[in-house]
Amino acid sequence: MADRCALVVGASRGLGLVLANELVRRGWRVIATVRQERGELRAGERMSIESLEMNDVGEVGALRERLAGCSLDLLFVNAAIDRGDLPIDQVPTDMFTEVMVTNALGPLRVLEALRDLVVPGGTVAVMSSEQGSVSLNTEGGYELYKASKAALNQLMRSYATRHAGDGHTKLLIDPGHNRTRLGGPDAPLEPEESMTAVVDVLEKQAGSPGLRFLDRHGETVPW
Ligand SMILES: NC(=O)c1ccc[n+]([C@@H]2O[C@H](COP(=O)([O-])OP(=O)(O)OC[C@H]3O[C@@H](n4cnc5c(N)ncnc54)[C@H](OP(=O)(O)O)[C@@H]3O)[C@@H](O)[C@H]2O)c1
């Protein structure tokens, strides 16, 4: 168990940073990606840092080449953005494109490019949100962000169907509303507590193939 290896995409700050550190604390080896700024992420004996702008296809390919020979027990795409709370008709087209590419297309490109590094019985996971649930969307607000997470969930279902026979555990994770730059200062949850719970879920789900959309308690989130 001590040699389990995880790749966490988007670990410069917020939930990705805390997730990467929690995995190391539990004895995982972690490869964590950042863009230009490392933020608070620190390399260490069990933590190595790679550079990745997730939306740059060339950078994704270059990362795949640098990781040749690596065996991943967990491939976790955490990176995403939010661009505020405009009604959808007031969202500029370039903002719509940026959020959809970052939150839906980018994560799936990363999964497709790196999935062959995931060991048999390994896990591929993406940070989603309850906000991506179509059936739970009964209150207004954050229309673009919600649409991007719904698109992510839909693309992950297509991915899971396409790769149904690969034996990987496939997870969409709802971390709850946390105090980060994205979640805001008034969010009710501490990232340290939430990511401890999320790693519990990841470890419990390991080795159970198929796609699940789970919250940090391991409960199913309705599509
Ligand atoms: N916080 C919440 O309440 C909450 C609730 C539900 C779901 N989530 C989800 O949890 C995940 C993490 O959110 P967070 O609250 O920790 O957000 P955050 O503090 O804003 O951190 C976002 C992370 O994603 C990275 N990132 C963004 N765009 C990227 C790109 N194109 N390429 C590479 N990295 C990129 C950022 O890197 P830089 O530092 O370089 O910008 C940063 O490390 C997201 O998927 C978010 O949707 C959060």
PDBQT file of the ligand as one rigid body, heavy atoms in Angstrom, charges set to zero:
ROOT
HETATM    1  N1  LIG A 301     -14.770  25.172  -3.339  1.00  0.00    +0.000 N 
HETATM    2  C1  LIG A 301     -15.981  24.649  -3.457  1.00  0.00    +0.000 C 
HETATM    3  O1  LIG A 301     -16.890  24.964  -2.673  1.00  0.00    +0.000 OA
HETATM    4  C2  LIG A 301     -16.266  23.622  -4.517  1.00  0.00    +0.000 A 
HETATM    5  C3  LIG A 301     -17.546  23.012  -4.502  1.00  0.00    +0.000 A 
HETATM    6  C4  LIG A 301     -17.838  22.046  -5.454  1.00  0.00    +0.000 A 
HETATM    7  C5  LIG A 301     -16.870  21.703  -6.392  1.00  0.00    +0.000 A 
HETATM    8  N2  LIG A 301     -15.649  22.334  -6.383  1.00  0.00    +0.000 N 
HETATM    9  C6  LIG A 301     -14.678  21.915  -7.397  1.00  0.00    +0.000 C 
HETATM   10  O2  LIG A 301     -13.475  21.578  -6.731  1.00  0.00    +0.000 OA
HETATM   11  C7  LIG A 301     -12.359  21.831  -7.600  1.00  0.00    +0.000 C 
HETATM   12  C8  LIG A 301     -11.355  22.720  -6.897  1.00  0.00    +0.000 C 
HETATM   13  O3  LIG A 301     -11.995  23.927  -6.557  1.00  0.00    +0.000 OA
HETATM   14  P1  LIG A 301     -11.359  24.990  -5.561  1.00  0.00    +0.000 P 
HETATM   15  O4  LIG A 301     -12.472  25.516  -4.758  1.00  0.00    +0.000 OA
HETATM   16  O5  LIG A 301     -10.172  24.428  -4.888  1.00  0.00    +0.000 OA
HETATM   17  O6  LIG A 301     -10.913  26.130  -6.610  1.00  0.00    +0.000 OA
HETATM   18  P2  LIG A 301      -9.666  27.142  -6.599  1.00  0.00    +0.000 P 
HETATM   19  O7  LIG A 301      -9.230  27.426  -5.224  1.00  0.00    +0.000 OA
HETATM   20  O8  LIG A 301     -10.085  28.250  -7.485  1.00  0.00    +0.000 OA
HETATM   21  O9  LIG A 301      -8.495  26.275  -7.309  1.00  0.00    +0.000 OA
HETATM   22  C9  LIG A 301      -8.629  25.882  -8.643  1.00  0.00    +0.000 C 
HETATM   23  C10 LIG A 301      -7.392  25.119  -9.057  1.00  0.00    +0.000 C 
HETATM   24  O10 LIG A 301      -7.541  24.750 -10.438  1.00  0.00    +0.000 OA
HETATM   25  C11 LIG A 301      -6.398  25.192 -11.148  1.00  0.00    +0.000 C 
HETATM   26  N3  LIG A 301      -6.729  25.472 -12.541  1.00  0.00    +0.000 N 
HETATM   27  C12 LIG A 301      -7.744  26.230 -13.008  1.00  0.00    +0.000 A 
HETATM   28  N4  LIG A 301      -7.730  26.265 -14.333  1.00  0.00    +0.000 NA
HETATM   29  C13 LIG A 301      -6.682  25.496 -14.726  1.00  0.00    +0.000 A 
HETATM   30  C14 LIG A 301      -6.136  25.139 -15.988  1.00  0.00    +0.000 A 
HETATM   31  N5  LIG A 301      -6.668  25.579 -17.146  1.00  0.00    +0.000 N 
HETATM   32  N6  LIG A 301      -5.054  24.330 -16.024  1.00  0.00    +0.000 NA
HETATM   33  C15 LIG A 301      -4.493  23.887 -14.877  1.00  0.00    +0.000 A 
HETATM   34  N7  LIG A 301      -4.955  24.194 -13.657  1.00  0.00    +0.000 NA
HETATM   35  C16 LIG A 301      -6.036  25.000 -13.583  1.00  0.00    +0.000 A 
HETATM   36  C17 LIG A 301      -5.930  26.429 -10.393  1.00  0.00    +0.000 C 
HETATM   37  O11 LIG A 301      -4.597  26.747 -10.740  1.00  0.00    +0.000 OA
HETATM   38  P3  LIG A 301      -4.017  28.289 -10.663  1.00  0.00    +0.000 P 
HETATM   39  O12 LIG A 301      -3.597  28.502  -9.220  1.00  0.00    +0.000 OA
HETATM   40  O13 LIG A 301      -2.874  28.259 -11.604  1.00  0.00    +0.000 OA
HETATM   41  O14 LIG A 301      -5.132  29.194 -11.093  1.00  0.00    +0.000 OA
HETATM   42  C18 LIG A 301      -6.117  25.946  -8.955  1.00  0.00    +0.000 C 
HETATM   43  O15 LIG A 301      -5.055  25.104  -8.580  1.00  0.00    +0.000 OA
HETATM   44  C19 LIG A 301     -12.972  22.435  -8.865  1.00  0.00    +0.000 C 
HETATM   45  O16 LIG A 301     -13.198  21.403  -9.804  1.00  0.00    +0.000 OA
HETATM   46  C20 LIG A 301     -14.284  22.999  -8.377  1.00  0.00    +0.000 C 
HETATM   47  O17 LIG A 301     -15.228  23.128  -9.417  1.00  0.00    +0.000 OA
HETATM   48  C21 LIG A 301     -15.335  23.283  -5.474  1.00  0.00    +0.000 A 
ENDROOT
TORSDOF 0
